[in-house]
């Protein structure tokens, strides 16, 4: 648009110089005509430059002609347009909007921007949330016309905060902190997606980053988790002891069965033979010098004593 204004101004200057040349002497008139020609050349160059527009990657160009927004956005690339068109660039890249309790994080850096909401059991919790979204390039003219370039603060932020408060009211605080956190995230995402769809904004994902509970509830949950972990540990110990007891019982049964089998196989004749054999080994052992034989039993120890022991 600036080039078009320059072209108009240059053309006006050229026309003024031509009219002035008619009133001057031939010598001055010639110089004024040269000046007018130069002004017309500048006007032509500026006008041609105003017809060439470049839309950078990741953006679309919204065309405004005399205050009226045209429906067809310009994609990235080189374009030749009406020199009187005012072109506004709008990003269609993925953007992230963070609302966090941490300062200097997110768009509202100087304040605590976490979302406070009430749960189904009436407790107040605080959530840190990030949202991924992008502008639908085809809907950029409508967004520019109806909302403006600051559509994030006007549309995205209120929609996200409202959806979080609406959905958090359907869950218990303890459930949000534990097993139903992902379910809440999906519920928020679905509501926000529906709100932004008709506004020309595409929601990609809602990230539920942190859940801050009241201090007493946080302590109660931690104690409950610790108790559950201790119960699981004791259950494991009992199971291990039960298995060890079963192993010992099986081992004892095996030993008893073995002794029973051995006991049945020990006859009187075998025991006498084993007794005599043992005495013979003791007598012939180099470690023994005296062997006391029990003669008070009805057993004759017929032993073969080695010559060296005699």
C-alpha positions, 0 to 999 in steps of 0.5 A: 500500500505504501508503494501505491501512495508513493505512485499517487504522490509522484503522479500528482507532482508530475502533473503539477510540474507540467502545469507550472511549466506552461507559465514559465519561460521556455528555459525553465519550462524545459527543466520542469518538464524533465522533473515531471517526467522523472516524477511520472517514472517514479509513479510507474515504478512504484505502481508496478512494485505495489502489484507484487506481493510475497507471502512468507512460508507458514502464513497466509495473506488477507486482502483488504480493498478499500475497507472490504475483506476479500474472501480468498486468502493468498497462500505463501509465494509470489503474487501479483495483486491490485496495487490498492490492496492492503495485505495483512499476514496471518500465521498458520503455524502451530502455536502453543498457549500456556497458562501456568502458575510459574511466572515468566512462562506462557504469554502472561509472564508477569502473573500466576496464570494457573486456572482455578476451578471447583471439582464435583466434591466442591474442592478448589484445585489449580491446573497448569495447561498448554494448548496446541492450535493453529489458524485454519488458512481458509478461514483467515479472512473470516477470523480477521473480519470478525475477530481480528489479529488478536484472536488468541486472547479473544477466542482461544484463551476464554474457550480453554479456561471455560472448558476446564472449569466446566469439565472439572466440575464433573470429577472428584478432586482425588480422581483428577489427581490419579486415575481419571486425569487423562479422561478429564484431559480428553473431555476438555479437549473435545469441548474446546475443539467444538468451540474453536471449530466454528471460529476458524481455529483448529485445536491440535491437543490440550496438555494437562501439565500439573494438578495442584490439590489442597494441602490436606487432600494432597497429604491424604492421597500420599498417605493412602498411596503409601498404605497401598504400597505397604499392603502390596509389599506385605502381600508379596511377603506372605505369598513368598512365605507361603511358597517357602512353606509349601516347598519345605512340606514337599521336601519333608514328604520326600524325605519321609517317603524315602526313609519309609522305602529304605526302612522296608528294604533293611532286613536282619541279614543285611544289617548284620552284614553291614555291621560286620563290614563296618567293623572290618573297615574300622579295624583295618583303618590306619587311624585306629589303634584300639577297637572295642568290640561289643560281645554282648549281642548275639552276633559273632564278629568274624573279621579278617584282620590285615597282617600289618595290623597284627 
